[in-house]
Amino acid sequence: MSQFDLDDFVAEAIAISKQDDAYTKIKQLMLATFTQADKVAAAIGDKYGKDVILYEDEKISIWHVYFDPTNVVPPHDHQTDVAIGIYQGTERNFIFQRTEESLTLETIQDMSPGDTLFLSPETIHAAGTATQEPVQGIHIYMAALTKISRSLFDWETGQPASFSEEVYEGLRRETAYLKRYTGT
């Protein structure tokens, strides 16, 4: 990749979404793109500074994602395959298993520029920053994310609730809350 062009990347992802075995090919696109995260960062720069839907149809949602270092996205699922690529900052993902009584932390995975992460539809995770630097990346969902019936999960009980802005805001936490999992 000599240069990264966001419009070309989005167009290629859209074209892939219409092919057989699209998710495997999206993974390949993400791996190839984010091995040169510095080019992605140079091309996008500080253009967004927030979450932006770059494209969405019934087969694919492509988002520019921004995590500020003071808040954590609460535990949630996507109900579709997800491909995440990071070009700035260090994203910290908390992957959970749900039991009848709670959420149990399965693993913590930090992602730095150039890293990719692939999640299955039923994966429950919370995400935020691992440092005081904002995180920016591109997330690709293999469906129309804004139209999927998804869940948010209570931090304490693990009980699901339908994804809505009101529930999201009620479950959002400051980064310091995550010390309960990291001990730091």
C-alpha positions in Angstrom: 0.0 0.0 0.0 1.7 3.2 -1.1 -0.9 5.5 0.3 -4.1 5.1 2.2 -7.3 6.7 0.9 -10.3 6.4 3.2 -12.8 6.6 0.3 -11.0 3.9 -1.6 -10.9 1.7 1.5 -14.7 2.2 2.1 -15.4 1.4 -1.6 -13.3 -1.8 -1.4 -15.0 -2.9 1.8 -18.5 -2.3 0.2 -17.5 -4.3 -2.9 -16.2 -7.2 -0.7 -19.4 -7.2 1.3 -21.3 -8.3 -1.8 -19.0 -11.3 -2.5 -19.1 -14.9 -1.2 -17.1 -15.4 2.0 -17.2 -11.6 2.6 -16.1 -11.7 6.3 -12.9 -13.7 5.5 -12.1 -11.2 2.8 -12.9 -8.2 5.1 -10.4 -9.7 7.6 -7.8 -9.9 4.9 -8.4 -6.3 4.0 -8.2 -5.1 7.6 -5.0 -7.1 8.2 -3.4 -5.7 5.1 -4.5 -2.1 5.8 -3.6 -1.9 9.4 -0.1 -3.3 9.1 0.6 0.2 7.8 -1.4 2.1 10.5 0.9 5.0 10.1 -0.4 5.6 6.6 -4.0 5.3 7.8 -3.2 7.8 10.6 -1.5 10.3 8.2 -4.5 10.1 5.8 -7.2 10.5 8.4 -5.4 12.7 10.9 -7.7 14.6 13.2 -10.5 14.7 10.7 -13.1 13.1 13.0 -12.5 13.1 16.8 -15.8 11.3 17.2 -17.7 8.2 16.1 -18.8 8.6 12.5 -20.8 6.1 10.3 -18.8 6.1 7.1 -21.2 3.8 5.3 -24.1 1.5 6.1 -26.4 -0.8 4.1 -27.9 -4.2 4.9 -24.6 -6.1 4.4 -22.1 -3.8 6.1 -21.5 -0.9 8.4 -18.2 0.9 8.3 -17.5 3.2 11.3 -14.7 5.5 12.2 -14.5 5.0 16.0 -13.1 7.4 18.6 -12.7 6.5 22.3 -11.9 9.4 24.6 -9.6 8.4 27.5 -12.1 9.3 30.2 -15.0 6.9 29.4 -15.5 3.2 28.8 -18.0 1.7 26.4 -20.2 -0.6 28.5 -20.4 -4.4 28.0 -22.3 -5.1 24.8 -22.7 -7.5 21.9 -23.0 -6.8 18.2 -25.0 -9.7 16.8 -22.8 -9.7 13.8 -19.2 -10.4 12.9 -16.9 -7.5 13.6 -13.4 -6.5 12.4 -11.6 -3.7 14.3 -8.4 -2.0 13.2 -6.5 0.7 15.3 -4.4 3.5 13.9 -4.0 5.7 17.0 -3.8 5.1 20.7 -4.2 1.9 22.6 -7.6 0.3 22.8 -8.3 -2.0 25.8 -11.0 -4.6 25.3 -12.5 -6.6 28.1 -14.0 -9.8 26.8 -16.6 -11.4 29.0 -18.6 -14.6 29.4 -22.1 -14.3 30.8 -23.3 -16.6 33.6 -26.7 -16.6 35.2 -25.5 -14.3 37.9 -22.9 -12.0 36.4 -20.3 -11.3 33.7 -17.0 -13.1 34.2 -13.9 -11.5 32.7 -12.4 -13.9 30.2 -9.5 -11.9 28.9 -8.1 -8.3 28.4 -6.7 -7.5 25.0 -4.9 -4.3 24.3 -4.7 -3.1 20.7 -2.0 -0.7 19.5 -1.7 1.0 16.1 -1.5 -1.7 13.5 -3.4 -4.3 15.5 -6.7 -5.9 14.4 -9.3 -7.8 16.4 -12.1 -9.9 15.1 -15.2 -10.6 17.2 -18.0 -13.2 16.7 -21.6 -12.1 16.9 -22.2 -13.3 20.5 -18.9 -11.9 21.9 -19.6 -9.6 24.9 -17.0 -6.9 25.3 -16.4 -3.5 26.9 -13.8 -1.1 25.4 -11.9 2.0 26.3 -8.4 3.4 26.2 -5.4 1.8 28.0 -3.6 5.2 28.2 -4.5 8.8 28.4 -4.3 9.1 24.6 -7.5 8.9 22.6 -8.1 5.8 20.4 -9.1 6.0 16.8 -9.8 3.2 14.4 -12.1 1.7 11.9 -14.7 -0.9 12.8 -16.5 -3.0 10.2 -19.7 -4.8 11.1 -21.1 -7.4 8.7 -24.7 -6.0 8.9 -26.5 -2.8 9.3 -25.4 -2.1 12.9 -27.9 0.6 13.5 -30.8 -1.7 12.7 -29.7 -4.8 14.7 -31.4 -5.7 17.9 -28.4 -5.8 20.3 -27.8 -5.9 24.0 -26.0 -4.0 26.7 -25.1 -5.9 29.9 -25.1 -4.7 33.5 -21.6 -4.6 34.9 -22.6 -6.2 38.2 -25.4 -8.7 37.3 -24.7 -9.4 33.7 -28.4 -8.9 32.9 -29.0 -7.9 29.3 -31.0 -4.8 28.3 -32.0 -3.7 24.8 -29.4 -1.4 23.3 -30.6 2.3 23.6 -28.8 5.6 24.2 -30.5 5.8 27.6 -29.3 2.4 28.7 -25.9 3.0 27.2 -25.5 6.3 29.2 -26.6 4.5 32.4 -24.0 1.8 32.0 -21.1 4.0 30.8 -18.3 4.3 33.3 -15.1 6.4 33.8 -11.9 4.6 33.0 -11.0 4.3 36.7 -13.9 1.9 37.1 -11.9 -0.7 35.1 -9.3 -1.0 37.9 -11.5 -3.6 39.3 -10.4 -5.9 36.5 -6.8 -4.7 36.1 -5.8 -3.9 39.6 -3.9 -0.9 38.3 
